[in-house]
Amino acid sequence: MSQVPRNKILIVFSSETSDTTKKDILSKIFVQIEKERLNDNIIKHIQWETKYYRAELDLYVDQYDTLSEWIKELLSEESTPLLEVLAGVIVIDDADITEHKGKFDQISTKIHDDSFLLRCINSEKIQDSQDEVLNDVLETVHLGSLGTVNEFGEKLGIERIKEILDTHAWDQDVVELLQDDQMKRHRTHVEDIDAIVKKLEEAKLQYQDLSATEMKEADLYALEIAEEIARSI
């Protein structure tokens, strides 16, 4: 098994897809990619971030004239190292690809069990019959869906692709848990409050047997402590 992190996404377009449409789709999914990099075939070090983690991804953008030939090449022995490091494959094609179901099934057995296999339709035309045929092999996402959520609360279109990326089990080597940073900030916050409480306890002891002048100074000190507490909350 390859030691290279399984953080690569292969996204392939039909040659009939215009460059404008291609860049539009890529920029909507991967909003963090700079505009000038959208023409590249390999886009590395993409920072995919959620509320809980940040992962570094590499994107491989491909194109085919004939889907059957592209699949044949992908399933060849030469492509095995690539298949081993793929987190997912996204095929964007409006054509009827049900005849290639068996080949897509082969791809699904070649990539990792946790890797995803998507077919995206950019046309607004709904093709439920194709979806039903392909459902047990790959998920179909309709990029032209109206709205971002259906009546069952399930995400649609670009938002569905983002959800798949968000919930994917990325290799730990490429993931930074943001919860750790939050917990560190929380611990620091608690430690600061503990220090302030300690100061209050010390001040309380010093309040005993003070003169009038000393009481005024103590009041000022108490005010400073109160302001410090307010800033820490």
C-alpha positions in Angstrom: 0.0 0.0 0.0 1.3 3.5 -0.9 2.7 5.6 1.9 1.5 8.8 0.1 -1.5 10.4 2.0 -4.8 9.5 0.5 -5.8 13.1 0.0 -6.1 13.4 -3.8 -9.4 14.1 -5.6 -9.6 13.2 -9.3 -12.3 15.3 -11.1 -12.8 14.6 -14.8 -14.9 16.5 -17.4 -16.2 15.5 -20.7 -14.4 17.2 -23.6 -17.7 18.8 -24.4 -17.6 20.9 -21.2 -16.5 24.4 -21.9 -13.5 25.9 -20.1 -15.9 28.5 -18.6 -18.2 25.9 -17.2 -15.3 23.9 -15.9 -13.8 26.8 -14.0 -17.2 27.8 -12.7 -17.9 24.4 -11.2 -14.4 24.1 -9.7 -14.6 27.6 -8.2 -18.0 26.8 -6.6 -16.8 23.6 -5.0 -13.3 24.8 -4.1 -13.9 28.4 -3.3 -10.4 28.7 -1.8 -8.6 28.1 -5.1 -7.1 31.3 -6.6 -8.6 32.3 -9.9 -5.3 31.9 -11.8 -5.0 28.3 -10.6 -8.3 27.2 -12.1 -6.6 26.4 -15.4 -4.1 24.0 -13.8 -4.4 20.3 -14.2 -2.9 19.7 -10.8 -3.8 22.0 -7.9 -1.9 21.2 -4.7 -2.2 22.3 -1.1 -5.9 23.2 -1.1 -6.9 24.0 2.5 -10.3 22.4 3.1 -11.7 23.7 6.3 -14.8 22.8 8.4 -15.8 23.9 11.9 -13.9 20.9 13.3 -10.8 20.4 11.1 -8.6 21.6 8.4 -7.3 19.2 5.7 -4.8 19.7 2.9 -6.0 18.3 -0.4 -4.6 17.9 -3.9 -6.9 18.2 -6.9 -6.2 16.4 -10.2 -8.3 17.8 -13.1 -8.7 15.6 -16.2 -10.7 15.5 -19.4 -11.7 12.8 -21.8 -13.0 12.5 -25.4 -14.3 9.0 -24.8 -15.4 7.9 -21.4 -14.8 4.2 -22.1 -11.2 4.9 -23.1 -10.6 7.1 -20.0 -12.0 4.3 -17.7 -9.8 1.8 -19.5 -6.8 3.9 -18.8 -7.8 4.5 -15.2 -8.1 0.8 -14.6 -4.8 0.0 -16.2 -1.8 -1.3 -14.2 0.0 2.0 -14.7 -2.8 3.9 -12.8 -2.7 1.7 -9.7 -0.4 4.1 -7.7 -2.9 6.9 -8.4 -6.0 4.8 -7.4 -4.3 4.0 -4.1 -4.0 7.6 -3.0 -7.4 8.8 -4.3 -9.9 10.1 -1.7 -12.5 10.3 -4.4 -13.4 10.4 -8.1 -15.9 12.9 -9.5 -17.0 12.5 -13.1 -18.9 15.4 -14.7 -20.8 14.4 -17.8 -24.4 15.0 -18.9 -24.4 12.0 -21.2 -26.1 8.7 -20.4 -23.4 6.6 -18.8 -25.5 3.7 -17.6 -23.8 1.4 -20.2 -20.5 1.9 -18.2 -22.0 0.8 -14.9 -19.9 -2.3 -14.8 -16.7 -0.3 -15.4 -17.6 2.1 -12.6 -18.1 -0.9 -10.4 -14.6 -1.9 -11.2 -13.3 1.5 -10.3 -15.1 1.3 -6.9 -13.3 -1.9 -6.1 -9.9 -0.4 -7.1 -10.1 2.7 -4.9 -10.1 2.6 -1.1 -13.3 1.5 0.7 -13.7 5.0 2.2 -13.1 6.8 -1.1 -16.2 8.3 -2.8 -17.3 7.9 -6.4 -19.6 10.6 -7.8 -21.2 11.3 -11.1 -22.3 14.9 -11.6 -24.8 16.2 -14.1 -24.5 19.8 -15.0 -27.8 19.9 -17.0 -31.0 21.0 -15.4 -32.7 18.0 -17.0 -33.6 15.4 -14.4 -32.6 11.9 -15.3 -34.1 9.7 -12.5 -34.0 6.5 -14.6 -30.2 6.8 -14.9 -29.9 7.6 -11.2 -31.7 4.4 -10.3 -29.5 2.2 -12.5 -26.3 3.7 -11.1 -27.2 4.2 -7.5 -25.6 1.0 -6.2 -22.3 1.9 -7.8 -22.0 5.7 -7.5 -24.0 8.7 -6.3 -25.4 11.1 -8.8 -25.4 14.8 -8.0 -27.5 17.2 -10.1 -25.5 20.4 -10.2 -28.5 22.2 -11.8 -30.8 21.4 -8.9 -33.1 24.3 -7.8 -32.2 25.2 -4.2 -29.6 23.6 -1.9 -31.9 21.3 0.1 -34.7 19.0 -0.8 -38.0 18.3 1.1 -36.2 15.7 3.2 -33.5 18.1 4.4 -30.9 16.5 2.1 -28.4 18.8 0.5 -28.4 19.1 -3.3 -26.0 20.1 -6.0 -22.7 21.8 -5.1 -23.7 21.8 -1.4 -24.0 18.0 -1.5 -20.5 17.7 -2.9 -19.2 20.0 -0.2 -21.0 17.8 2.4 -19.3 14.7 1.1 -15.9 16.4 1.4 -16.7 17.7 4.8 -17.7 14.3 6.2 -15.0 12.3 4.4 -12.6 10.2 6.5 -9.4 12.0 5.5 -6.0 10.5 6.3 -4.9 11.8 9.7 -1.5 12.8 8.2 -3.2 15.7 6.3 -5.7 16.7 9.0 -5.4 19.3 11.7 -8.1 19.2 14.3 -9.3 22.7 15.1 -11.0 21.5 18.3 -7.5 21.2 19.8 -7.0 25.0 19.3 -10.4 25.7 20.8 -9.6 23.6 23.8 -6.3 25.3 24.3 -8.0 28.7 24.2 -10.6 27.4 26.6 -7.9 26.1 29.0 -6.1 29.5 28.8 -9.3 31.3 29.5 -10.0 29.1 32.6 -6.5 29.6 33.9 -6.8 33.4 33.5 -10.1 33.4 35.5 -8.5 31.2 38.2 -5.6 33.7 38.5 -8.2 36.6 38.9 -10.1 34.7 41.6 -6.9 34.1 43.4 -6.2 37.9 43.3 -9.7 38.6 44.7 -9.1 36.2 47.6 -5.8 37.9 48.4 -7.5 41.3 48.2 -10.2 40.2 50.6 -7.7 39.3 53.2 -5.9 42.6 52.8 -9.1 44.5 53.3 -9.2 43.8 57.0 -8.0 46.5 59.3 -7.3 49.1 56.6 -7.3 52.8 57.1 -9.5 55.2 55.2 -6.8 56.1 52.7 -5.9 52.4 52.3 -9.6 51.7 51.7 -9.7 54.1 48.8 -6.6 52.4 47.3 -8.2 49.0 47.9 -11.4 50.2 46.1 -9.4 51.2 43.1 -7.7 47.9 43.1 -11.0 46.1 43.3 -12.3 48.2 40.3 -9.2 47.1 38.3 -9.9 43.5 39.1 -13.6 43.9 38.1 -12.6 45.3 34.8 -10.1 42.5 34.3 -12.9 40.0 34.9 -15.2 41.7 32.4 -12.5 41.5 29.7 -12.0 37.8 30.4 -15.7 36.8 30.1 
